[in-house]
Amino acid sequence: MKATHRILGAIWMTVCVYFLVNLVEAVYRFHPDRLDTLSIDLFFALLYLAGATAGFYLLIGRRWAEYQL
């Protein structure tokens, strides 16, 4: 089961980092002028960052990351 969790952590971290980088690049490139658009982008960026962090800790074998995902 531990190997399955590590594989899941690696995949989850990769997917979250990919979407995080794309979102940050889009915000940097297009400079949203409305506050609601910027706040939604910031919310999803933090959500992807939390997912990438949980994926990393699942990859190294922490128990709490299993419950967060």
N, C-alpha and C positions, 0 to 999 in steps of 0.2 A: 504494500500500500504506500510505503514511503517513496518508492520510485515513481508511482503514479502521481503523487502529490508534487514531486519535483518537476515532472514533465508538465503537469498542469500549471505550475508556477512559472516555468520558463515561457510557455505559450502565452499565458495571461500577461506577464510582464512585457513581452515583445509586442503584443497587440496594443496594450495601453500606451507604451512609449511611442509607438508608431502614430497613433491617433493624437497623442499629446503634441508631438513634434509638428504634425500637420496643422493642428489648431493654432499653435503659437506662431507658426509661419504665416498662416492666413491673417491672424490679427496684426502681425507686424507689417505685412504687405498691404493690406487694405485699409488699415486705420479706421475702425468703426467710429463714427461720429456720434451715434446715439448711445446713451448710457445703458439702456436696456439690452442692446446688442452686446455691448462690452461686458456687462455683468453676466449674461448668459454664457458667453465665451469663457469668462473667468471661472464660472461655476463648473463647466465641463472640463476645463483644464485642471482644476483642483480634483475633480472626480477621477480623471485619468491618472493624475499623479498619485492619488491614494491607491488606485488599482495597481499601478506599477510598483509601488512600495509593498503592497500586500503580496504581489507576485514574487518580488525579490525575497521577502522573508519566508514565503512558502518554499521557494527554491532552496534556501539554506536550511530549512527544516524546522521553523518555529511553529508551535502548535496554535497560537492565537490567529495566525494567518488563515488557517483552515476554516475557522469560524467566521472570519470577516468576509471571505469570498462566498 
